[in-house]
Amino acid sequence: MILLVDNYDSFTYNLSQYLRMLGQEVLVRRNDELDVDEVGRMELSLIVISPGPGGPEATGRCIDLLDAYHKEIPFLGICLGMQTIATYFGGRVVQAEQPVHGKVRPVLHHGKGVFTGLANPLQVTRYHSLVVQERDLPDCLEATARSEVGELMGLRHKVYSISGVQFHPEAYLTEGGMALLKNAVEGRH
């Protein structure tokens, strides 16, 4: 089963639908309605931290989830979810040079993990005003994708099965969004 943490975002149910189309059982919980101990009793194959408004401080119990389970359950962070992962491990989130909302832009990626088998560059749909500052990434995280102007668009943990993307794989105009989610479901991080 996949736990999809809803950060009060309208895209959460698109994500849920995509994951169900991949044959997954999906449990959706709002970020402030999570019982971290209850999560530990579930048999989860993946925790997805959804997009949402605001910054990582607006993600309810997501930091607690990462703290409790990052060593044993794979995580995928999308947009705000990626920012939350970076913040948890010591990264810094800053204002983007230019906010990008509802725009399709190319992303260059390393071709591994969640990006396995995807076009490069990959045309993705972006909705964000904040970005993870790459120069402040902690040693445990590595960049996996960048925008055409060099902003961080993907990251992964070097030891644990944790990945994040700044863009929206569930958006209709994102190229290969379903394949990226399938890679995460199949454990490619």
DRENPA-3360 file (N, C-alpha, C; in nm, 2 decimals, always signed):
BEGIN
1 = MILLVDNY = +0.08/-0.12/+0.00/+0.00/+0.00/+0.00/+0.09/+0.12/+0.00 ~ +0.04/+0.23/-0.06/+0.11/+0.36/-0.07/+0.03/+0.46/+0.02 ~ +0.11/+0.53/+0.10/+0.05/+0.64/+0.18/+0.08/+0.77/+0.10 ~ -0.03/+0.84/+0.06/-0.01/+0.96/-0.01/-0.05/+1.07/+0.09 ~ +0.04/+1.15/+0.13/+0.02/+1.26/+0.23/-0.03/+1.38/+0.15 ~ -0.15/+1.43/+0.18/-0.21/+1.54/+0.12/-0.17/+1.67/+0.19 ~ -0.10/+1.76/+0.12/-0.06/+1.89/+0.18/-0.16/+1.99/+0.13 ~ -0.29/+1.95/+0.13/-0.40/+2.04/+0.10/-0.38/+2.10/-0.04;
9 = DSFTYNLS = -0.35/+2.01/-0.14/-0.33/+2.05/-0.28/-0.43/+1.99/-0.37 ~ -0.47/+2.07/-0.47/-0.57/+2.02/-0.57/-0.51/+1.91/-0.65 ~ -0.38/+1.89/-0.66/-0.32/+1.79/-0.74/-0.32/+1.65/-0.67 ~ -0.35/+1.65/-0.54/-0.33/+1.52/-0.47/-0.42/+1.41/-0.53 ~ -0.54/+1.44/-0.57/-0.62/+1.33/-0.62/-0.59/+1.29/-0.76 ~ -0.52/+1.38/-0.84/-0.46/+1.34/-0.96/-0.35/+1.23/-0.94 ~ -0.27/+1.26/-0.84/-0.16/+1.17/-0.80/-0.22/+1.04/-0.75 ~ -0.32/+1.04/-0.67/-0.39/+0.92/-0.62/-0.44/+0.84/-0.74;
17 = QYLRMLGQ = -0.50/+0.90/-0.83/-0.56/+0.83/-0.95/-0.45/+0.77/-1.03 ~ -0.34/+0.84/-1.06/-0.22/+0.79/-1.13/-0.17/+0.66/-1.06 ~ -0.15/+0.67/-0.93/-0.10/+0.56/-0.86/-0.19/+0.44/-0.86 ~ -0.32/+0.46/-0.86/-0.42/+0.36/-0.87/-0.42/+0.30/-1.01 ~ -0.40/+0.38/-1.11/-0.39/+0.33/-1.25/-0.26/+0.24/-1.26 ~ -0.17/+0.25/-1.17/-0.05/+0.16/-1.17/-0.07/+0.04/-1.09 ~ -0.20/+0.02/-1.05/-0.24/-0.10/-0.97/-0.21/-0.10/-0.83 ~ -0.19/+0.02/-0.77/-0.15/+0.04/-0.63/-0.28/+0.07/-0.55;
25 = EVLVRRND = -0.28/+0.02/-0.42/-0.37/+0.06/-0.32/-0.32/+0.18/-0.26 ~ -0.40/+0.29/-0.25/-0.35/+0.42/-0.21/-0.44/+0.47/-0.09 ~ -0.37/+0.50/+0.02/-0.44/+0.56/+0.13/-0.40/+0.71/+0.13 ~ -0.50/+0.80/+0.13/-0.47/+0.94/+0.13/-0.50/+1.00/+0.27 ~ -0.41/+1.07/+0.33/-0.42/+1.13/+0.46/-0.38/+1.28/+0.45 ~ -0.45/+1.37/+0.51/-0.41/+1.51/+0.52/-0.29/+1.52/+0.61 ~ -0.20/+1.61/+0.59/-0.07/+1.62/+0.66/-0.09/+1.65/+0.81 ~ -0.20/+1.71/+0.85/-0.22/+1.73/+0.99/-0.31/+1.63/+1.06;
33 = ELDVDEVG = -0.35/+1.53/+0.98/-0.44/+1.42/+1.04/-0.36/+1.29/+1.05 ~ -0.23/+1.29/+1.03/-0.15/+1.17/+1.04/-0.12/+1.13/+1.18 ~ -0.13/+1.00/+1.21/-0.08/+0.94/+1.33/+0.04/+0.87/+1.30 ~ +0.16/+0.92/+1.34/+0.29/+0.87/+1.30/+0.30/+0.72/+1.35 ~ +0.25/+0.69/+1.47/+0.26/+0.56/+1.52/+0.18/+0.46/+1.44 ~ +0.06/+0.51/+1.39/-0.03/+0.42/+1.31/+0.04/+0.39/+1.18 ~ +0.11/+0.49/+1.12/+0.18/+0.46/+1.00/+0.28/+0.35/+1.01 ~ +0.34/+0.34/+1.13/+0.44/+0.23/+1.15/+0.38/+0.09/+1.16;
41 = RMELSLIV = +0.25/+0.09/+1.18/+0.18/-0.04/+1.18/+0.12/-0.08/+1.04 ~ +0.13/+0.01/+0.95/+0.09/-0.02/+0.81/+0.20/-0.09/+0.73 ~ +0.16/-0.17/+0.64/+0.25/-0.23/+0.55/+0.26/-0.15/+0.42 ~ +0.36/-0.05/+0.42/+0.37/+0.04/+0.32/+0.48/+0.01/+0.23 ~ +0.46/+0.03/+0.10/+0.57/+0.01/+0.00/+0.63/+0.15/-0.04 ~ +0.56/+0.26/-0.01/+0.60/+0.39/-0.05/+0.52/+0.50/+0.03 ~ +0.59/+0.61/+0.06/+0.52/+0.72/+0.12/+0.54/+0.84/+0.02 ~ +0.43/+0.90/-0.03/+0.44/+1.01/-0.13/+0.40/+1.13/-0.05;
49 = ISPGPGGP = +0.49/+1.23/-0.05/+0.46/+1.36/+0.00/+0.41/+1.45/-0.11 ~ +0.29/+1.50/-0.11/+0.23/+1.57/-0.22/+0.28/+1.71/-0.23 ~ +0.24/+1.78/-0.35/+0.26/+1.92/-0.36/+0.17/+1.99/-0.26 ~ +0.18/+2.12/-0.25/+0.09/+2.20/-0.17/+0.13/+2.35/-0.16 ~ +0.05/+2.43/-0.10/+0.08/+2.57/-0.09/+0.19/+2.59/+0.02 ~ +0.26/+2.70/+0.01/+0.35/+2.74/+0.12/+0.48/+2.67/+0.11 ~ +0.56/+2.67/+0.22/+0.69/+2.61/+0.22/+0.68/+2.48/+0.31 ~ +0.80/+2.42/+0.34/+0.81/+2.30/+0.41/+0.75/+2.31/+0.56;
57 = EATGRCID = +0.74/+2.43/+0.61/+0.68/+2.45/+0.74/+0.53/+2.43/+0.74 ~ +0.47/+2.42/+0.62/+0.33/+2.40/+0.61/+0.29/+2.25/+0.58 ~ +0.38/+2.16/+0.61/+0.35/+2.02/+0.58/+0.31/+1.93/+0.70 ~ +0.26/+1.99/+0.80/+0.20/+1.92/+0.91/+0.30/+1.82/+0.97 ~ +0.27/+1.69/+0.97/+0.35/+1.58/+1.03/+0.45/+1.52/+0.93 ~ +0.47/+1.58/+0.82/+0.56/+1.52/+0.72/+0.70/+1.50/+0.77 ~ +0.75/+1.61/+0.84/+0.88/+1.60/+0.90/+0.89/+1.49/+1.00 ~ +0.78/+1.47/+1.08/+0.78/+1.36/+1.18/+0.78/+1.22/+1.11;
65 = LLDAYHKE = +0.71/+1.21/+0.99/+0.71/+1.09/+0.92/+0.85/+1.06/+0.87 ~ +0.92/+1.16/+0.81/+1.06/+1.14/+0.76/+1.15/+1.10/+0.88 ~ +1.13/+1.16/+0.99/+1.22/+1.13/+1.11/+1.20/+0.99/+1.15 ~ +1.07/+0.94/+1.15/+1.04/+0.81/+1.20/+1.07/+0.70/+1.10 ~ +1.06/+0.72/+0.97/+1.06/+0.61/+0.88/+1.15/+0.62/+0.76 ~ +1.23/+0.73/+0.75/+1.32/+0.74/+0.63/+1.42/+0.63/+0.60 ~ +1.45/+0.56/+0.71/+1.55/+0.45/+0.69/+1.48/+0.32/+0.65 ~ +1.35/+0.31/+0.66/+1.28/+0.18/+0.63/+1.18/+0.18/+0.52;
73 = IPFLGICL = +1.12/+0.30/+0.50/+1.01/+0.31/+0.39/+1.06/+0.40/+0.29 ~ +1.05/+0.37/+0.16/+1.08/+0.46/+0.05/+0.99/+0.58/+0.05 ~ +1.05/+0.70/+0.01/+0.97/+0.82/+0.00/+0.99/+0.88/-0.13 ~ +0.88/+0.94/-0.18/+0.89/+1.03/-0.30/+0.82/+1.16/-0.27 ~ +0.90/+1.27/-0.29/+0.84/+1.40/-0.26/+0.82/+1.47/-0.39 ~ +0.70/+1.53/-0.41/+0.67/+1.61/-0.53/+0.65/+1.75/-0.49 ~ +0.72/+1.84/-0.56/+0.72/+1.98/-0.54/+0.74/+2.02/-0.40 ~ +0.64/+2.06/-0.32/+0.66/+2.09/-0.18/+0.71/+1.97/-0.11;
81 = GMQTIATY = +0.68/+1.85/-0.15/+0.73/+1.73/-0.09/+0.88/+1.72/-0.11 ~ +0.93/+1.75/-0.22/+1.08/+1.75/-0.24/+1.14/+1.86/-0.15 ~ +1.08/+1.97/-0.14/+1.14/+2.08/-0.05/+1.14/+2.03/+0.09 ~ +1.04/+1.96/+0.13/+1.03/+1.91/+0.27/+1.14/+1.81/+0.29 ~ +1.16/+1.72/+0.20/+1.27/+1.62/+0.21/+1.40/+1.69/+0.23 ~ +1.43/+1.79/+0.14/+1.56/+1.86/+0.14/+1.57/+1.93/+0.28 ~ +1.47/+2.00/+0.33/+1.47/+2.07/+0.45/+1.50/+1.97/+0.57 ~ +1.43/+1.86/+0.57/+1.45/+1.76/+0.68/+1.60/+1.72/+0.69;
89 = FGGRVVQA = +1.67/+1.70/+0.57/+1.81/+1.66/+0.58/+1.91/+1.77/+0.59 ~ +1.86/+1.89/+0.60/+1.95/+2.01/+0.62/+1.96/+2.10/+0.50 ~ +1.88/+2.08/+0.40/+1.89/+2.17/+0.28/+1.82/+2.30/+0.31 ~ +1.82/+2.39/+0.21/+1.76/+2.52/+0.23/+1.67/+2.55/+0.11 ~ +1.55/+2.60/+0.14/+1.45/+2.64/+0.03/+1.45/+2.79/+0.02 ~ +1.46/+2.84/-0.10/+1.46/+2.98/-0.13/+1.36/+3.02/-0.24 ~ +1.34/+3.15/-0.25/+1.25/+3.20/-0.36/+1.32/+3.17/-0.49 ~ +1.24/+3.12/-0.59/+1.30/+3.10/-0.72/+1.33/+3.23/-0.79;
97 = EQPVHGKV = +1.42/+3.23/-0.88/+1.45/+3.36/-0.95/+1.33/+3.41/-1.02 ~ +1.25/+3.32/-1.08/+1.13/+3.35/-1.15/+1.03/+3.24/-1.11 ~ +0.91/+3.28/-1.05/+0.81/+3.18/-1.02/+0.76/+3.12/-1.15 ~ +0.73/+3.00/-1.15/+0.68/+2.93/-1.27/+0.55/+2.85/-1.23 ~ +0.44/+2.90/-1.29/+0.31/+2.84/-1.26/+0.24/+2.79/-1.38 ~ +0.22/+2.66/-1.40/+0.14/+2.61/-1.51/+0.22/+2.62/-1.64 ~ +0.35/+2.62/-1.63/+0.43/+2.63/-1.75/+0.50/+2.49/-1.78 ~ +0.52/+2.46/-1.90/+0.59/+2.34/-1.94/+0.73/+2.38/-1.98;
105 = RPVLHHGK = +0.83/+2.32/-1.91/+0.97/+2.36/-1.93/+1.06/+2.23/-1.94 ~ +1.17/+2.24/-2.01/+1.26/+2.12/-2.01/+1.34/+2.10/-1.88 ~ +1.36/+1.98/-1.85/+1.44/+1.94/-1.73/+1.55/+1.84/-1.79 ~ +1.67/+1.87/-1.75/+1.78/+1.77/-1.78/+1.80/+1.69/-1.65 ~ +1.81/+1.55/-1.67/+1.83/+1.46/-1.56/+1.94/+1.36/-1.58 ~ +1.97/+1.29/-1.47/+2.08/+1.19/-1.48/+2.04/+1.06/-1.53 ~ +1.92/+1.03/-1.56/+1.87/+0.91/-1.63/+1.87/+0.78/-1.54 ~ +1.88/+0.80/-1.41/+1.87/+0.69/-1.32/+1.75/+0.70/-1.22;
113 = GVFTGLAN = +1.73/+0.60/-1.14/+1.63/+0.61/-1.04/+1.49/+0.64/-1.10 ~ +1.42/+0.74/-1.04/+1.29/+0.77/-1.10/+1.29/+0.82/-1.24 ~ +1.41/+0.86/-1.29/+1.42/+0.91/-1.43/+1.46/+0.80/-1.53 ~ +1.47/+0.67/-1.48/+1.51/+0.56/-1.57/+1.41/+0.55/-1.69 ~ +1.47/+0.55/-1.81/+1.39/+0.53/-1.93/+1.32/+0.65/-1.98 ~ +1.34/+0.77/-1.92/+1.26/+0.89/-1.96/+1.34/+0.97/-2.06 ~ +1.27/+1.05/-2.14/+1.33/+1.14/-2.24/+1.43/+1.23/-2.16 ~ +1.53/+1.28/-2.23/+1.62/+1.37/-2.17/+1.67/+1.47/-2.28;
121 = PLQVTRYH = +1.63/+1.59/-2.28/+1.55/+1.66/-2.17/+1.41/+1.61/-2.17 ~ +1.35/+1.63/-2.05/+1.21/+1.59/-2.02/+1.13/+1.71/-2.01 ~ +1.02/+1.72/-2.08/+0.93/+1.83/-2.08/+0.83/+1.81/-1.96 ~ +0.84/+1.90/-1.86/+0.76/+1.88/-1.74/+0.68/+2.01/-1.71 ~ +0.57/+1.99/-1.63/+0.49/+2.10/-1.59/+0.53/+2.14/-1.45 ~ +0.55/+2.28/-1.44/+0.60/+2.33/-1.31/+0.50/+2.43/-1.25 ~ +0.48/+2.42/-1.12/+0.40/+2.51/-1.05/+0.47/+2.55/-0.92 ~ +0.56/+2.64/-0.91/+0.63/+2.67/-0.79/+0.69/+2.81/-0.79;
129 = SLVVQERD = +0.70/+2.86/-0.67/+0.77/+2.99/-0.64/+0.90/+2.97/-0.56 ~ +0.91/+2.85/-0.50/+1.03/+2.82/-0.42/+1.11/+2.71/-0.48 ~ +1.24/+2.70/-0.45/+1.32/+2.60/-0.50/+1.42/+2.56/-0.39 ~ +1.47/+2.44/-0.40/+1.58/+2.39/-0.31/+1.71/+2.45/-0.36 ~ +1.78/+2.52/-0.28/+1.91/+2.58/-0.31/+2.02/+2.47/-0.33 ~ +2.06/+2.44/-0.45/+2.15/+2.33/-0.47/+2.28/+2.34/-0.40 ~ +2.34/+2.46/-0.39/+2.47/+2.48/-0.33/+2.46/+2.45/-0.18 ~ +2.34/+2.45/-0.12/+2.33/+2.42/+0.02/+2.28/+2.28/+0.05;
137 = LPDCLEAT = +2.28/+2.19/-0.06/+2.24/+2.05/-0.03/+2.34/+1.99/+0.06 ~ +2.28/+1.91/+0.16/+2.37/+1.84/+0.25/+2.44/+1.72/+0.17 ~ +2.55/+1.67/+0.22/+2.63/+1.57/+0.15/+2.55/+1.44/+0.13 ~ +2.44/+1.42/+0.21/+2.37/+1.29/+0.19/+2.27/+1.30/+0.07 ~ +2.25/+1.42/+0.02/+2.16/+1.43/-0.10/+2.24/+1.47/-0.22 ~ +2.19/+1.42/-0.34/+2.25/+1.46/-0.46/+2.15/+1.51/-0.56 ~ +2.19/+1.60/-0.65/+2.10/+1.65/-0.75/+2.08/+1.54/-0.86 ~ +1.96/+1.53/-0.91/+1.93/+1.44/-1.01/+1.87/+1.50/-1.14;
145 = ARSEVGEL = +1.83/+1.63/-1.12/+1.77/+1.70/-1.24/+1.78/+1.85/-1.22 ~ +1.79/+1.92/-1.33/+1.80/+2.07/-1.32/+1.72/+2.13/-1.43 ~ +1.67/+2.25/-1.41/+1.60/+2.32/-1.51/+1.69/+2.38/-1.62 ~ +1.64/+2.44/-1.72/+1.72/+2.50/-1.83/+1.81/+2.61/-1.77 ~ +1.77/+2.67/-1.66/+1.85/+2.78/-1.60/+1.93/+2.73/-1.48 ~ +1.93/+2.60/-1.46/+2.02/+2.54/-1.35/+1.95/+2.53/-1.22 ~ +1.82/+2.55/-1.20/+1.76/+2.53/-1.08/+1.73/+2.38/-1.05 ~ +1.75/+2.34/-0.93/+1.73/+2.20/-0.89/+1.59/+2.15/-0.91;
153 = MGLRHKVY = +1.57/+2.05/-0.99/+1.44/+1.99/-1.02/+1.43/+1.85/-0.98 ~ +1.53/+1.79/-0.92/+1.52/+1.65/-0.87/+1.64/+1.63/-0.78 ~ +1.61/+1.54/-0.68/+1.72/+1.50/-0.59/+1.69/+1.36/-0.54 ~ +1.79/+1.30/-0.48/+1.78/+1.17/-0.42/+1.88/+1.16/-0.30 ~ +1.84/+1.07/-0.21/+1.93/+1.04/-0.10/+2.04/+0.94/-0.14 ~ +2.16/+0.96/-0.10/+2.27/+0.87/-0.14/+2.26/+0.73/-0.08 ~ +2.19/+0.72/+0.03/+2.19/+0.59/+0.10/+2.05/+0.53/+0.11 ~ +1.95/+0.61/+0.14/+1.81/+0.56/+0.15/+1.73/+0.58/+0.03;
161 = SISGVQFH = +1.62/+0.50/+0.02/+1.53/+0.51/-0.10/+1.44/+0.63/-0.09 ~ +1.50/+0.75/-0.12/+1.42/+0.87/-0.10/+1.46/+0.96/-0.23 ~ +1.35/+1.00/-0.30/+1.37/+1.09/-0.41/+1.27/+1.20/-0.41 ~ +1.30/+1.31/-0.48/+1.21/+1.42/-0.49/+1.22/+1.48/-0.63 ~ +1.11/+1.53/-0.68/+1.10/+1.61/-0.80/+1.03/+1.74/-0.77 ~ +1.08/+1.85/-0.83/+1.02/+1.98/-0.81/+0.90/+2.00/-0.89 ~ +0.89/+1.93/-1.00/+0.78/+1.95/-1.10/+0.67/+1.85/-1.07 ~ +0.56/+1.85/-1.15/+0.44/+1.77/-1.12/+0.43/+1.66/-1.22;
169 = PEAYLTEG = +0.47/+1.53/-1.19/+0.45/+1.42/-1.28/+0.31/+1.39/-1.31 ~ +0.22/+1.43/-1.22/+0.08/+1.40/-1.24/+0.00/+1.50/-1.33 ~ +0.07/+1.61/-1.37/+0.01/+1.71/-1.46/+0.00/+1.65/-1.60 ~ -0.11/+1.68/-1.66/-0.14/+1.62/-1.80/-0.03/+1.65/-1.90 ~ +0.03/+1.77/-1.89/+0.13/+1.80/-2.00/+0.28/+1.76/-1.96 ~ +0.29/+1.69/-1.85/+0.43/+1.64/-1.81/+0.45/+1.51/-1.89 ~ +0.56/+1.52/-1.97/+0.60/+1.40/-2.05/+0.66/+1.29/-1.95 ~ +0.60/+1.17/-1.97/+0.65/+1.06/-1.89/+0.62/+1.06/-1.75;
177 = GMALLKNA = +0.52/+1.14/-1.71/+0.48/+1.14/-1.57/+0.44/+1.01/-1.51 ~ +0.36/+0.93/-1.58/+0.32/+0.80/-1.53/+0.44/+0.71/-1.52 ~ +0.53/+0.72/-1.61/+0.65/+0.63/-1.61/+0.74/+0.67/-1.49 ~ +0.75/+0.80/-1.46/+0.83/+0.84/-1.34/+0.77/+0.78/-1.21 ~ +0.64/+0.79/-1.20/+0.57/+0.74/-1.08/+0.58/+0.59/-1.08 ~ +0.58/+0.52/-1.19/+0.60/+0.37/-1.20/+0.74/+0.34/-1.15 ~ +0.84/+0.41/-1.19/+0.97/+0.39/-1.14/+0.98/+0.40/-0.99 ~ +0.91/+0.50/-0.93/+0.91/+0.51/-0.79/+0.84/+0.40/-0.72;
185 = VEGRH = +0.72/+0.36/-0.78/+0.65/+0.24/-0.72/+0.73/+0.12/-0.73 ~ +0.81/+0.10/-0.83/+0.89/-0.02/-0.85/+1.02/-0.01/-0.78 ~ +1.04/+0.09/-0.70/+1.16/+0.10/-0.61/+1.28/+0.16/-0.67 ~ +1.27/+0.23/-0.79/+1.38/+0.29/-0.85/+1.40/+0.43/-0.79 ~ +1.49/+0.45/-0.70/+1.52/+0.58/-0.64/+1.66/+0.62/-0.66;
% end
